[in-house]
């Protein structure tokens, strides 16, 4: 079965580090993660630390450069990921839809779902 990487895209400015998640959100998310894991679809998932704690490494012109976060020029960042094993893209997108629907309506969260090239 093909594997898919789902990248959670957020605007860090919309969610300050001290934001507390509503208890009902945590409960809904835990239930969904349990369901997707029991279905054998979820291989791994995690949130990522803020870009203020990140470093970008770039290779250009035969040289490496390092840029410490936060990255002010970036509005949207990858805030987490999920590694899924699904029968096809349609199934991966169904799980993505369900993941997004767990979030409060006033939040803006996006997902990029990409099939892993196993070639």
DOFIVO-471881 format. One record per atom (N, C-alpha, C): residue number from 1; residue in three letters; atom name; x, y, z. Coordinates in nm, 4 decimals, decimal comma, padded with zeros to 6 digits. Layout:
// DOFIVO-471881
     n   res   atom         xx         yy         zz
   NUM   ALA     CA          X          Y          Z
...
This chain:
// DOFIVO-471881
     n   res   atom         xx         yy         zz
     1   UNK      N    00,0848   -00,1189    00,0000
     1   UNK     CA    00,0000    00,0000    00,0000
     1   UNK      C    00,0886    00,1242    00,0000
     2   UNK      N    00,0480    00,2258   -00,0734
     2   UNK     CA    00,1289    00,3472   -00,0795
     2   UNK      C    00,1297    00,4228    00,0531
     3   UNK      N    00,2369    00,4974    00,0725
     3   UNK     CA    00,2488    00,5830    00,1907
     3   UNK      C    00,2345    00,7288    00,1487
     4   UNK      N    00,1850    00,8094    00,2407
     4   UNK     CA    00,1609    00,9508    00,2153
     4   UNK      C    00,2155    01,0321    00,3313
     5   UNK      N    00,2710    01,1480    00,2998
     5   UNK     CA    00,3150    01,2419    00,4019
     5   UNK      C    00,2173    01,3577    00,4020
     6   UNK      N    00,1599    01,3826    00,5165
     6   UNK     CA    00,0670    01,4935    00,5337
     6   UNK      C    00,1381    01,6012    00,6148
     7   UNK      N    00,1570    01,7181    00,5543
     7   UNK     CA    00,2245    01,8293    00,6206
     7   UNK      C    00,1195    01,9276    00,6706
     8   UNK      N    00,1214    01,9540    00,8001
     8   UNK     CA    00,0257    02,0462    00,8618
     8   UNK      C    00,0817    02,1867    00,8475
     9   UNK      N    00,0072    02,2728    00,7796
     9   UNK     CA    00,0520    02,4104    00,7557
     9   UNK      C   -00,0264    02,5067    00,8430
    10   UNK      N    00,0482    02,5918    00,9151
    10   UNK     CA   -00,0131    02,6901    01,0039
    10   UNK      C    00,0561    02,8245    00,9873
    11   UNK      N   -00,0076    02,9281    01,0339
    11   UNK     CA    00,0537    03,0598    01,0455
    11   UNK      C    00,0889    03,0762    01,1928
    12   UNK      N    00,2178    03,0742    01,2242
    12   UNK     CA    00,2605    03,0825    01,3642
    12   UNK      C    00,2119    03,2100    01,4328
    13   UNK      N    00,1897    03,3149    01,3556
    13   UNK     CA    00,1431    03,4401    01,4137
    13   UNK      C    00,0009    03,4264    01,4682
    14   UNK      N   -00,0772    03,3360    01,4102
    14   UNK     CA   -00,2142    03,3133    01,4554
    14   UNK      C   -00,2219    03,2294    01,5818
    15   UNK      N   -00,1172    03,1528    01,6100
    15   UNK     CA   -00,1163    03,0651    01,7264
    15   UNK      C    00,0079    03,0914    01,8110
    16   UNK      N    00,0012    03,1897    01,9024
    16   UNK     CA    00,1170    03,2161    01,9883
    16   UNK      C    00,1550    03,0923    02,0694
    17   UNK      N    00,2809    03,0852    02,1092
    17   UNK     CA    00,3338    02,9688    02,1803
    17   UNK      C    00,2566    02,9384    02,3088
    18   UNK      N    00,1987    03,0402    02,3730
    18   UNK     CA    00,1294    03,0189    02,4997
    18   UNK      C   -00,0195    02,9862    02,4806
    19   UNK      N   -00,0606    02,9599    02,3569
    19   UNK     CA   -00,1995    02,9259    02,3294
    19   UNK      C   -00,2346    02,7938    02,3967
    20   UNK      N   -00,3468    02,7940    02,4677
    20   UNK     CA   -00,3953    02,6700    02,5277
    20   UNK      C   -00,5049    02,6144    02,4381
    21   UNK      N   -00,4947    02,4856    02,4086
    21   UNK     CA   -00,5936    02,4225    02,3239
    21   UNK      C   -00,7176    02,3915    02,4060
    22   UNK      N   -00,8364    02,4137    02,3508
    22   UNK     CA   -00,9594    02,3810    02,4228
    22   UNK      C   -00,9636    02,2324    02,4562
    23   UNK      N   -01,0103    02,1952    02,5755
    23   UNK     CA   -01,0121    02,0530    02,6157
    23   UNK      C   -01,0895    01,9649    02,5171
    24   UNK      N   -01,1996    02,0160    02,4622
    24   UNK     CA   -01,2777    01,9350    02,3693
    24   UNK      C   -01,2003    01,9083    02,2403
    25   UNK      N   -01,1110    02,0016    02,2008
    25   UNK     CA   -01,0261    01,9797    02,0839
    25   UNK      C   -00,9307    01,8631    02,1103
    26   UNK      N   -00,8668    01,8651    02,2253
    26   UNK     CA   -00,7725    01,7583    02,2604
    26   UNK      C   -00,8430    01,6223    02,2633
    27   UNK      N   -00,9641    01,6184    02,3148
    27   UNK     CA   -01,0397    01,4929    02,3213
    27   UNK      C   -01,0764    01,4435    02,1814
    28   UNK      N   -01,1239    01,5350    02,0961
    28   UNK     CA   -01,1607    01,4969    01,9593
    28   UNK      C   -01,0381    01,4490    01,8814
    29   UNK      N   -00,9252    01,5187    01,8997
    29   UNK     CA   -00,8033    01,4806    01,8290
    29   UNK      C   -00,7537    01,3440    01,8775
    30   UNK      N   -00,7565    01,3203    02,0078
    30   UNK     CA   -00,7130    01,1911    02,0609
    30   UNK      C   -00,7992    01,0778    02,0068
    31   UNK      N   -00,9305    01,1002    01,9978
    31   UNK     CA   -01,0211    00,9974    01,9459
    31   UNK      C   -00,9912    00,9680    01,7989
    32   UNK      N   -00,9684    01,0731    01,7194
    32   UNK     CA   -00,9371    01,0532    01,5777
    32   UNK      C   -00,8044    00,9800    01,5613
    33   UNK      N   -00,7031    01,0202    01,6366
    33   UNK     CA   -00,5727    00,9546    01,6258
    33   UNK      C   -00,5809    00,8078    01,6667
    34   UNK      N   -00,6617    00,7779    01,7667
    34   UNK     CA   -00,6808    00,6383    01,8066
    34   UNK      C   -00,7493    00,5605    01,6936
    35   UNK      N   -00,8509    00,6209    01,6321
    35   UNK     CA   -00,9230    00,5544    01,5235
    35   UNK      C   -00,8327    00,5288    01,4029
    36   UNK      N   -00,7553    00,6284    01,3622
    36   UNK     CA   -00,6702    00,6139    01,2437
    36   UNK      C   -00,5560    00,5155    01,2708
    37   UNK      N   -00,5104    00,5078    01,3952
    37   UNK     CA   -00,4056    00,4125    01,4309
    37   UNK      C   -00,4610    00,2698    01,4300
    38   UNK      N   -00,5797    00,2524    01,4891
    38   UNK     CA   -00,6422    00,1193    01,4899
    38   UNK      C   -00,6759    00,0719    01,3495
    39   UNK      N   -00,7035    00,1654    01,2585
    39   UNK     CA   -00,7332    00,1295    01,1197
    39   UNK      C   -00,6080    00,0878    01,0437
    40   UNK      N   -00,4907    00,1032    01,1055
    40   UNK     CA   -00,3653    00,0657    01,0408
    40   UNK      C   -00,3146    00,1673    00,9411
    41   UNK      N   -00,3696    00,2892    00,9453
    41   UNK     CA   -00,3321    00,3925    00,8494
    41   UNK      C   -00,2183    00,4795    00,9028
    42   UNK      N   -00,2231    00,5145    01,0303
    42   UNK     CA   -00,1236    00,6048    01,0897
    42   UNK      C    00,0052    00,5290    01,1192
    43   UNK      N    00,1149    00,5735    01,0590
    43   UNK     CA    00,2458    00,5147    01,0861
    43   UNK      C    00,3235    00,5983    01,1862
    44   UNK      N    00,3073    00,7320    01,1794
    44   UNK     CA    00,3768    00,8220    01,2714
    44   UNK      C    00,3153    00,9608    01,2589
    45   UNK      N    00,3165    01,0363    01,3661
    45   UNK     CA    00,2681    01,1740    01,3629
    45   UNK      C    00,3294    01,2519    01,4778
    46   UNK      N    00,3463    01,3825    01,4572
    46   UNK     CA    00,3966    01,4688    01,5637
    46   UNK      C    00,3801    01,6142    01,5222
    47   UNK      N    00,3743    01,6990    01,6224
    47   UNK     CA    00,3818    01,8421    01,5986
    47   UNK      C    00,5284    01,8824    01,5983
    48   UNK      N    00,5565    01,9989    01,5432
    48   UNK     CA    00,6943    02,0479    01,5384
    48   UNK      C    00,7099    02,1685    01,6299
    49   UNK      N    00,8281    02,1846    01,6838
    49   UNK     CA    00,8595    02,3008    01,7668
    49   UNK      C    00,8515    02,4257    01,6791
    50   UNK      N    00,8339    02,5431    01,7397
    50   UNK     CA    00,8200    02,6664    01,6601
    50   UNK      C    00,9470    02,7002    01,5822
    51   UNK      N    00,9313    02,7784    01,4759
    51   UNK     CA    01,0458    02,8146    01,3926
    51   UNK      C    01,1477    02,8986    01,4689
    52   UNK      N    01,1079    02,9584    01,5801
    52   UNK     CA    01,2043    03,0333    01,6605
    52   UNK      C    01,3144    02,9427    01,7145
    53   UNK      N    01,2904    02,8127    01,7151
    53   UNK     CA    01,3886    02,7154    01,7627
    53   UNK      C    01,4522    02,6373    01,6474
    54   UNK      N    01,4292    02,6810    01,5246
    54   UNK     CA    01,4761    02,6070    01,4072
    54   UNK      C    01,5962    02,6739    01,3422
    55   UNK      N    01,6646    02,5984    01,2591
    55   UNK     CA    01,7729    02,6500    01,1760
    55   UNK      C    01,7526    02,5967    01,0349
    56   UNK      N    01,7616    02,6854    00,9365
    56   UNK     CA    01,7570    02,6451    00,7962
    56   UNK      C    01,8991    02,6299    00,7457
    57   UNK      N    01,9234    02,5212    00,6757
    57   UNK     CA    02,0541    02,4948    00,6162
    57   UNK      C    02,0351    02,4977    00,4648
    58   UNK      N    02,1132    02,5827    00,3967
    58   UNK     CA    02,0992    02,6004    00,2527
    58   UNK      C    02,2305    02,5695    00,1836
    59   UNK      N    02,2235    02,4984    00,0730
    59   UNK     CA    02,3380    02,4699   -00,0125
    59   UNK      C    02,3210    02,5528   -00,1388
    60   UNK      N    02,4129    02,6450   -00,1634
    60   UNK     CA    02,4042    02,7308   -00,2806
    60   UNK      C    02,5441    02,7729   -00,3219
    61   UNK      N    02,5737    02,7624   -00,4493
    61   UNK     CA    02,7040    02,8023   -00,4997
    61   UNK      C    02,8182    02,7236   -00,4388
    62   UNK      N    02,7903    02,5996   -00,4007
    62   UNK     CA    02,8945    02,5153   -00,3433
    62   UNK      C    02,9262    02,5454   -00,1978
    63   UNK      N    02,8403    02,6251   -00,1318
    63   UNK     CA    02,8641    02,6601    00,0088
    63   UNK      C    02,7376    02,6388    00,0905
    64   UNK      N    02,7592    02,6079    00,2178
    64   UNK     CA    02,6488    02,5953    00,3122
    64   UNK      C    02,6286    02,7272    00,3856
    65   UNK      N    02,5018    02,7595    00,4107
    65   UNK     CA    02,4714    02,8729    00,4979
    65   UNK      C    02,3652    02,8287    00,5976
    66   UNK      N    02,3664    02,8922    00,7132
    66   UNK     CA    02,2749    02,8587    00,8219
    66   UNK      C    02,1985    02,9838    00,8615
    67   UNK      N    02,0681    02,9714    00,8754
    67   UNK     CA    01,9841    03,0828    00,9198
    67   UNK      C    01,9023    03,0355    01,0382
    68   UNK      N    01,9205    03,1010    01,1521
    68   UNK     CA    01,8433    03,0665    01,2709
    68   UNK      C    01,7070    03,1337    01,2656
    69   UNK      N    01,6054    03,0620    01,3155
    69   UNK     CA    01,4697    03,1157    01,3212
    69   UNK      C    01,4561    03,2152    01,4342
    70   UNK      N    01,3453    03,2855    01,4416
    70   UNK     CA    01,2283    03,2682    01,3550
    70   UNK      C    01,2538    03,3288    01,2177
    71   UNK      N    01,1767    03,2829    01,1212
    71   UNK     CA    01,1937    03,3253    00,9833
    71   UNK      C    01,0841    03,4264    00,9509
    72   UNK      N    01,1141    03,5523    00,9685
    72   UNK     CA    01,0133    03,6580    00,9576
    72   UNK      C    00,9526    03,6682    00,8191
    73   UNK      N    01,0267    03,6272    00,7159
    73   UNK     CA    00,9734    03,6370    00,5803
    73   UNK      C    00,8718    03,5269    00,5502
    74   UNK      N    00,8586    03,4302    00,6393
    74   UNK     CA    00,7689    03,3183    00,6182
    74   UNK      C    00,6426    03,3366    00,7003
    75   UNK      N    00,5293    03,3350    00,6323
    75   UNK     CA    00,4031    03,3447    00,7032
    75   UNK      C    00,3520    03,2058    00,7397
    76   UNK      N    00,3487    03,1162    00,6430
    76   UNK     CA    00,2962    02,9824    00,6644
    76   UNK      C    00,4124    02,8861    00,6836
    77   UNK      N    00,4040    02,8011    00,7881
    77   UNK     CA    00,5110    02,7064    00,8171
    77   UNK      C    00,4526    02,5666    00,8375
    78   UNK      N    00,5383    02,4664    00,8297
    78   UNK     CA    00,4969    02,3308    00,8624
    78   UNK      C    00,4963    02,3192    01,0144
    79   UNK      N    00,3787    02,2919    01,0702
    79   UNK     CA    00,3633    02,2839    01,2155
    79   UNK      C    00,3598    02,1411    01,2669
    80   UNK      N    00,3505    02,0451    01,1768
    80   UNK     CA    00,3460    01,9054    01,2166
    80   UNK      C    00,3369    01,8184    01,0934
    81   UNK      N    00,3335    01,6879    01,1155
    81   UNK     CA    00,3278    01,5949    01,0037
    81   UNK      C    00,2566    01,4673    01,0469
    82   UNK      N    00,2129    01,3917    00,9487
    82   UNK     CA    00,1625    01,2565    00,9716
    82   UNK      C    00,2102    01,1708    00,8558
    83   UNK      N    00,2588    01,0535    00,8883
    83   UNK     CA    00,2985    00,9556    00,7876
    83   UNK      C    00,1896    00,8497    00,7856
    84   UNK      N    00,1213    00,8391    00,6707
    84   UNK     CA    00,0066    00,7504    00,6569
    84   UNK      C    00,0343    00,6407    00,5554
    85   UNK      N   -00,0321    00,5285    00,5743
    85   UNK     CA   -00,0312    00,4227    00,4746
    85   UNK      C   -00,1767    00,3984    00,4387
    86   UNK      N   -00,2141    00,4350    00,3171
    86   UNK     CA   -00,3532    00,4263    00,2740
    86   UNK      C   -00,3598    00,3539    00,1403
    87   UNK      N   -00,4800    00,3078    00,1058
    87   UNK     CA   -00,4917    00,2326   -00,0193
    87   UNK      C   -00,4715    00,3207   -00,1409
    88   UNK      N   -00,5045    00,4521   -00,1281
    88   UNK     CA   -00,4874    00,5445   -00,2399
    88   UNK      C   -00,4985    00,6886   -00,1891
    89   UNK      N   -00,4798    00,7841   -00,2797
    89   UNK     CA   -00,4863    00,9249   -00,2434
    89   UNK      C   -00,6239    00,9614   -00,1887
    90   UNK      N   -00,7289    00,9028   -00,2429
    90   UNK     CA   -00,8649    00,9339   -00,1964
    90   UNK      C   -00,8800    00,9008   -00,0477
    91   UNK      N   -00,8275    00,7872   -00,0047
    91   UNK     CA   -00,8366    00,7515    00,1366
    91   UNK      C   -00,7517    00,8457    00,2215
    92   UNK      N   -00,6320    00,8785    00,1748
    92   UNK     CA   -00,5455    00,9723    00,2487
    92   UNK      C   -00,6155    01,1074    00,2635
    93   UNK      N   -00,6830    01,1524    00,1584
    93   UNK     CA   -00,7536    01,2811    00,1641
    93   UNK      C   -00,8755    01,2755    00,2558
    94   UNK      N   -00,9399    01,1613    00,2642
    94   UNK     CA   -01,0528    01,1468    00,3573
    94   UNK      C   -01,0054    01,1627    00,5014
    95   UNK      N   -00,8913    01,1006    00,5342
    95   UNK     CA   -00,8358    01,1170    00,6690
    95   UNK      C   -00,7920    01,2614    00,6912
    96   UNK      N   -00,7366    01,3254    00,5887
    96   UNK     CA   -00,6966    01,4662    00,6000
    96   UNK      C   -00,8180    01,5536    00,6299
    97   UNK      N   -00,9269    01,5301    00,5606
    97   UNK     CA   -01,0519    01,6042    00,5826
    97   UNK      C   -01,0977    01,5878    00,7267
    98   UNK      N   -01,0974    01,4656    00,7745
    98   UNK     CA   -01,1425    01,4393    00,9116
    98   UNK      C   -01,0501    01,5061    01,0133
    99   UNK      N   -00,9198    01,5064    00,9847
    99   UNK     CA   -00,8240    01,5737    01,0736
    99   UNK      C   -00,8555    01,7225    01,0822
   100   UNK      N   -00,8765    01,7864    00,9692
   100   UNK     CA   -00,9039    01,9304    00,9687
   100   UNK      C   -01,0356    01,9625    01,0374
   101   UNK      N   -01,1368    01,8797    01,0204
   101   UNK     CA   -01,2678    01,9057    01,0797
   101   UNK      C   -01,2682    01,8961    01,2317
   102   UNK      N   -01,1660    01,8351    01,2908
   102   UNK     CA   -01,1541    01,8281    01,4366
   102   UNK      C   -01,1198    01,9655    01,4960
   103   UNK      N   -01,0542    02,0495    01,4179
   103   UNK     CA   -01,0076    02,1798    01,4665
   103   UNK      C   -01,1228    02,2784    01,4824
   104   UNK      N   -01,1088    02,3724    01,5771
   104   UNK     CA   -01,2105    02,4766    01,5927
   104   UNK      C   -01,2299    02,5546    01,4623
   105   UNK      N   -01,3533    02,5930    01,4347
   105   UNK     CA   -01,3884    02,6594    01,3088
   105   UNK      C   -01,3138    02,7906    01,2893
   106   UNK      N   -01,2766    02,8595    01,3966
   106   UNK     CA   -01,2107    02,9898    01,3835
   106   UNK      C   -01,0608    02,9782    01,3529
   107   UNK      N   -01,0052    02,8582    01,3568
   107   UNK     CA   -00,8648    02,8378    01,3245
   107   UNK      C   -00,8477    02,8245    01,1735
   108   UNK      N   -00,7293    02,8595    01,1261
   108   UNK     CA   -00,6927    02,8343    00,9865
   108   UNK      C   -00,5775    02,7342    00,9871
   109   UNK      N   -00,6048    02,6161    00,9377
   109   UNK     CA   -00,5063    02,5077    00,9327
   109   UNK      C   -00,5158    02,4468    00,7935
   110   UNK      N   -00,4026    02,4190    00,7322
   110   UNK     CA   -00,4019    02,3549    00,6012
   110   UNK      C   -00,3198    02,2281    00,6041
   111   UNK      N   -00,3461    02,1417    00,5104
   111   UNK     CA   -00,2683    02,0189    00,4954
   111   UNK      C   -00,2202    02,0076    00,3518
   112   UNK      N   -00,0994    01,9632    00,3374
   112   UNK     CA   -00,0473    01,9246    00,2072
   112   UNK      C   -00,0266    01,7743    00,2149
   113   UNK      N   -00,0942    01,6991    00,1309
   113   UNK     CA   -00,0851    01,5539    00,1307
   113   UNK      C   -00,0110    01,5118    00,0043
   114   UNK      N    00,0998    01,4403    00,0242
   114   UNK     CA    00,1827    01,3990   -00,0901
   114   UNK      C    00,2160    01,2522   -00,0774
   115   UNK      N    00,2039    01,1800   -00,1891
   115   UNK     CA    00,2420    01,0403   -00,1907
   115   UNK      C    00,3933    01,0300   -00,1909
   116   UNK      N    00,4444    00,9363   -00,1154
   116   UNK     CA    00,5888    00,9135   -00,1079
   116   UNK      C    00,6309    00,8321   -00,2299
   117   UNK      N    00,7354    00,8763   -00,2946
   117   UNK     CA    00,7882    00,8069   -00,4123
   117   UNK      C    00,8711    00,6884   -00,3635
   118   UNK      N    00,8171    00,5710   -00,3785
   118   UNK     CA    00,8819    00,4501   -00,3284
   118   UNK      C    00,9804    00,3926   -00,4310
   119   UNK      N    00,9881    00,4579   -00,5491
   119   UNK     CA    01,0665    00,4079   -00,6605
   119   UNK      C    01,2082    00,3895   -00,6303
